[in-house]
Amino acid sequence: MPDILNSSLDDALDVELMFPGDRFPVTVGPLLRRAGWRGGVFVQYATGTQTFTVEVSDGTNVAGFLLFQSENYTPLQPGGPGVGSPENFIGKQFRSPTGGNNVATMVNGGTRAYFRAFETIALTGGGVRNGGAITYILNQPVRISENGLACNDSEANLIAAGVGTPVQVGIVSAVPTIKNGNRLCVDLKY
């Protein structure tokens, strides 16, 4: 399959699926709604007022990743008003949702995906993310960081960062390069 190029960053999505994968509707929890999120952030199920509520993964519990970024059409949004995802199930991701407008799409396996948001700074042995730039290698295990992002940090370093039991979610199938828009491609197998 040829590498995919985007004509500009404005039309580039956070996640590009190379294979559809398993998709589920989930309810975005209050912490995610308050902070917003990037497409490709991994999430875990959380207690909430709705069934299937998710919040950012702690690296130990991983249900899948959110396919599309949150939307915020307020005038104070970086990039200005009118900037947001055209791809979510909804037209707007309200910060104080009512009804079903806090539903998002979660992918939880069986896919190959390019991620624009992933860890780029390595963890040190002390569990601090200041170990320099991460280099990804083909076939390397991909785990979920303490920030809910794909990473290749060692289990020991993730444990030092507070991840109780690091979860491997797949392998690196394409390393970030200029050819693929500096995105990390992961074959996900849960």
C-alpha positions as CSV (number, residue, x, y, z in Angstrom):
1,M,0.0,0.0,0.0
2,P,1.5,3.4,-0.9
3,D,2.3,6.0,1.8
4,I,-0.6,8.5,2.2
5,L,0.2,12.2,1.9
6,N,-2.0,15.1,2.9
7,S,-2.2,18.2,0.8
8,S,-2.1,20.4,4.0
9,L,-2.2,20.1,7.8
10,D,-5.7,21.6,7.7
11,D,-7.2,18.6,6.0
12,A,-5.2,16.0,8.0
13,L,-7.1,14.0,10.6
14,D,-5.5,12.9,13.8
15,V,-6.1,9.2,13.0
16,E,-6.2,7.6,9.6
17,L,-7.5,4.0,9.6
18,M,-5.9,1.7,7.0
19,F,-8.4,-1.0,8.0
20,P,-11.8,-0.3,9.6
21,G,-11.3,-2.1,12.9
22,D,-14.0,-2.6,15.6
23,R,-15.9,0.6,16.3
24,F,-18.1,1.3,19.3
25,P,-20.1,4.4,20.4
26,V,-19.0,5.6,23.9
27,T,-20.0,8.4,26.1
28,V,-17.3,10.9,26.7
29,G,-16.8,11.5,30.4
30,P,-16.7,14.9,32.2
31,L,-12.9,15.1,32.5
32,L,-12.5,14.5,28.7
33,R,-15.3,17.0,27.9
34,R,-13.8,19.6,30.1
35,A,-10.2,19.2,28.6
36,G,-11.0,18.2,25.0
37,W,-9.0,15.5,23.3
38,R,-7.0,14.6,20.2
39,G,-8.0,11.7,17.9
40,G,-5.9,8.7,18.8
41,V,-6.0,9.2,22.6
42,F,-6.5,5.8,24.3
43,V,-9.3,5.6,26.8
44,Q,-10.6,3.4,29.6
45,Y,-14.1,2.8,30.9
46,A,-15.1,4.9,33.9
47,T,-18.0,5.3,36.2
48,G,-20.5,7.9,35.0
49,T,-24.1,8.8,34.6
50,Q,-24.3,7.0,31.3
51,T,-23.4,3.5,30.2
52,F,-20.1,3.1,28.4
53,T,-18.5,6.3,29.8
54,V,-14.8,6.7,29.0
55,E,-11.9,8.9,30.3
56,V,-8.2,9.0,29.3
57,S,-6.4,5.7,29.8
58,D,-4.0,5.4,32.7
59,G,-1.9,3.0,30.7
60,T,-3.1,0.0,32.8
61,N,-6.7,-0.1,31.6
62,V,-7.2,0.3,27.9
63,A,-10.6,0.0,26.1
64,G,-9.5,1.5,22.8
65,F,-8.8,4.9,21.2
66,L,-11.1,7.7,20.2
67,L,-11.2,8.0,16.5
68,F,-11.9,11.7,16.1
69,Q,-10.8,14.8,18.0
70,S,-13.1,16.8,20.2
71,E,-14.8,19.8,18.8
72,N,-14.8,23.3,20.2
73,Y,-16.2,26.1,18.0
74,T,-15.8,28.8,20.6
75,P,-14.0,32.1,19.6
76,L,-11.2,31.4,22.0
77,Q,-10.3,28.1,20.4
78,P,-6.7,27.9,19.0
79,G,-7.1,28.4,15.3
80,G,-10.1,30.6,15.7
81,P,-13.9,30.0,15.5
82,G,-15.2,27.4,13.1
83,V,-12.2,25.1,13.5
84,G,-13.0,21.6,14.6
85,S,-13.5,18.0,13.5
86,P,-15.8,17.5,10.6
87,E,-15.7,13.8,11.3
88,N,-17.4,13.2,14.6
89,F,-20.8,11.6,15.0
90,I,-22.1,15.0,16.0
91,G,-22.0,18.5,14.6
92,K,-20.5,20.1,17.7
93,Q,-18.9,18.7,20.9
94,F,-20.5,21.0,23.4
95,R,-18.6,21.5,26.7
96,S,-21.9,21.2,28.6
97,P,-23.6,18.4,26.7
98,T,-27.2,17.4,26.8
99,G,-28.8,14.3,25.3
100,G,-26.5,12.3,23.1
101,N,-24.1,15.0,21.9
102,N,-21.3,13.6,24.0
103,V,-21.1,10.3,22.1
104,A,-17.8,9.6,20.3
105,T,-16.4,6.7,18.2
106,M,-14.0,4.3,19.9
107,V,-11.9,1.8,18.0
108,N,-10.7,-1.2,20.1
109,G,-8.7,-3.5,17.9
110,G,-8.3,-5.3,14.6
111,T,-7.0,-2.3,12.8
112,R,-3.9,-0.6,11.3
113,A,-3.9,3.1,12.0
114,Y,-1.7,6.1,11.5
115,F,-1.6,8.3,14.6
116,R,-0.7,12.0,14.6
117,A,-0.7,12.2,18.4
118,F,1.7,9.8,20.1
119,E,4.5,10.1,22.7
120,T,7.6,11.8,21.2
121,I,9.7,12.2,24.4
122,A,11.0,9.1,26.1
123,L,10.6,8.3,29.8
124,T,13.7,8.0,32.0
125,G,14.2,5.2,34.5
126,G,12.8,7.6,37.1
127,G,9.5,7.8,35.3
128,V,9.9,11.4,34.0
129,R,9.2,12.2,30.4
130,N,12.5,14.0,29.6
131,G,14.6,11.2,28.2
132,G,15.1,12.8,24.7
133,A,13.3,12.1,21.4
134,I,11.8,8.6,21.0
135,T,12.9,6.6,18.0
136,Y,10.3,4.0,16.8
137,I,11.5,0.8,15.2
138,L,9.4,-1.6,13.0
139,N,7.8,-4.5,14.9
140,Q,8.5,-2.9,18.2
141,P,5.8,-3.3,20.9
142,V,3.4,-0.4,21.4
143,R,2.1,0.3,24.9
144,I,0.0,3.1,26.3
145,S,1.6,5.8,28.2
146,E,0.6,7.5,31.5
147,N,-0.9,10.2,29.2
148,G,-3.1,7.8,27.2
149,L,-0.9,8.0,24.1
150,A,0.8,5.3,22.1
151,C,4.5,4.8,23.1
152,N,7.4,2.4,23.0
153,D,8.7,3.0,26.5
154,S,9.8,0.0,28.4
155,E,7.5,-1.6,31.0
156,A,10.0,-0.7,33.8
157,N,9.9,3.0,32.8
158,L,6.1,3.0,32.5
159,I,5.8,1.4,35.9
160,A,8.1,4.1,37.3
161,A,5.8,6.7,35.7
162,G,2.8,5.3,37.6
163,V,1.4,2.8,35.1
164,G,0.6,-0.2,37.3
165,T,0.6,-2.9,34.6
166,P,1.6,-1.6,31.1
167,V,-0.6,-2.9,28.3
168,Q,0.8,-3.8,24.9
169,V,-1.8,-2.9,22.3
170,G,0.1,-3.7,19.1
171,I,3.3,-3.3,17.1
172,V,4.9,-0.5,15.0
173,S,4.1,-1.1,11.4
174,A,5.5,2.1,10.0
175,V,7.8,4.6,11.7
176,P,7.2,8.3,11.6
177,T,8.8,9.8,8.5
178,I,8.3,12.8,6.2
179,K,6.7,10.4,3.6
180,N,3.8,9.6,6.0
181,G,3.4,13.0,7.5
182,N,5.5,12.1,10.6
183,R,2.8,9.8,11.8
184,L,3.2,6.6,13.8
185,C,1.5,3.5,12.2
186,V,0.4,0.8,14.6
187,D,-1.1,-2.6,13.9
188,L,-3.5,-3.0,16.9
189,K,-4.3,-6.4,18.3
190,Y,-6.0,-6.5,21.7
